[in-house]
Amino acid sequence: MKLRLHTYWRSSASWRVRIGLGLKGIPWEPHHVHLLRDGGQHRGEAHRSRNPMAQVPVLEVEEDDGSAHTFSQSLAILEWLEERFPDAGAPLLPRDPAARARARMLAEVVNAGIQPLQNLSVTQHLKELGVDEAAWVRRFVKKGMDGLEALAGEGPFLVGDAPSIAECCLVPQLYSCRRFGVELGVYPKLLAVEARCVALPAFAEAHPDRQADAG
């Protein structure tokens, strides 16, 4: 089997998938899609043929039997990885149904409640409208981060004793918060979880600065 991930170094959604692949210990090949060069390579015909939404990440899969699949949307990709490789590496979803639902819930707080309000297409349009995009991002991201801190469990990770799909979303989001100047000192639980995550190889290797297209 071959996995090719269409990714951008600083895309938080791409970063989530890189973390997940690392946690599962699954080999993959990067294909870099620069969101700023050439008017945005994600807008080109080649990439739009893979994902009509013109977004990253996109995962292309070549199975050993010759069949092929193409998946977009980071959480769908992460869930496919867990279902396709249930015994590989670390589980991305807890085995207990309630804990599994909780991990999905926390991931969606970031995926649906925070990240769409700060993504590149939104901030670029805000600039066109003459809106202070950083102030916009800080206001709406803070609301989501406040909720995430309140929902975080008391364990070493967001849901129990191991990182999950929730941490795949949390760590890139905290990076984005720092980019936009969001005050993080009020989120001690989230910062403690982040510190435990970044000490793990899967998180360290997925960091934007470690990617070949960084810069």
Secondary structure as the mmCIF struct_conf table of DSSP 4:
data_model
#
loop_
_struct_conf.conf_type_id
_struct_conf.id
_struct_conf.beg_label_comp_id
_struct_conf.beg_label_asym_id
_struct_conf.beg_label_seq_id
_struct_conf.end_label_comp_id
_struct_conf.end_label_asym_id
_struct_conf.end_label_seq_id
STRN STRN1 LYS A 2 THR A 7
TURN_TY1_P TURN_TY1_P1 TRP A 9 ARG A 10
HELX_RH_AL_P HELX_RH_AL_P1 SER A 12 LYS A 24
TURN_TY1_P TURN_TY1_P2 GLY A 25 GLY A 25
STRN STRN2 GLU A 29 HIS A 32
BEND BEND1 LEU A 35 LEU A 36
HELX_RH_3T_P HELX_RH_3T_P1 ARG A 37 GLY A 39
HELX_RH_3T_P HELX_RH_3T_P2 GLN A 41 ARG A 43
BEND BEND2 GLY A 44 GLY A 44
HELX_RH_AL_P HELX_RH_AL_P2 GLU A 45 ARG A 50
TURN_TY1_P TURN_TY1_P3 PRO A 52 MET A 53
BEND BEND3 VAL A 56 VAL A 56
STRN STRN3 VAL A 58 GLU A 62
TURN_TY1_P TURN_TY1_P4 ASP A 64 ASP A 65
BEND BEND4 GLY A 66 GLY A 66
STRN STRN4 ALA A 68 SER A 72
BEND BEND5 GLN A 73 GLN A 73
HELX_RH_AL_P HELX_RH_AL_P3 SER A 74 ARG A 84
BEND BEND6 PHE A 85 PHE A 85
TURN_TY1_P TURN_TY1_P5 PRO A 86 ASP A 87
BEND BEND7 ALA A 88 ALA A 90
BEND BEND8 LEU A 92 LEU A 93
BEND BEND9 ARG A 95 ASP A 96
HELX_RH_AL_P HELX_RH_AL_P4 PRO A 97 GLY A 113
TURN_TY1_P TURN_TY1_P6 ILE A 114 ILE A 114
HELX_RH_3T_P HELX_RH_3T_P3 GLN A 115 LEU A 117
TURN_TY1_P TURN_TY1_P7 GLN A 118 GLN A 118
BEND BEND10 ASN A 119 ASN A 119
HELX_RH_AL_P HELX_RH_AL_P5 LEU A 120 GLU A 128
TURN_TY1_P TURN_TY1_P8 LEU A 129 GLY A 130
HELX_RH_AL_P HELX_RH_AL_P6 GLU A 133 LEU A 151
BEND BEND11 GLU A 154 PRO A 156
STRN STRN5 PHE A 157 PHE A 157
TURN_TY1_P TURN_TY1_P9 LEU A 158 VAL A 159
STRN STRN6 GLY A 160 GLY A 160
TURN_TY1_P TURN_TY1_P10 ASP A 161 ASP A 161
BEND BEND12 ALA A 162 ALA A 162
HELX_RH_AL_P HELX_RH_AL_P7 ILE A 165 ARG A 179
TURN_TY1_P TURN_TY1_P11 PHE A 180 GLY A 181
TURN_TY1_P TURN_TY1_P12 GLY A 185 VAL A 186
HELX_RH_AL_P HELX_RH_AL_P8 PRO A 188 VAL A 198
TURN_TY1_P TURN_TY1_P13 ALA A 199 ALA A 199
BEND BEND13 LEU A 200 LEU A 200
HELX_RH_AL_P HELX_RH_AL_P9 PRO A 201 ALA A 206
BEND BEND14 HIS A 207 HIS A 207
HELX_RH_3T_P HELX_RH_3T_P4 PRO A 208 ARG A 210
BEND BEND15 GLN A 211 GLN A 211
TURN_TY1_P TURN_TY1_P14 ALA A 212 ASP A 213
#
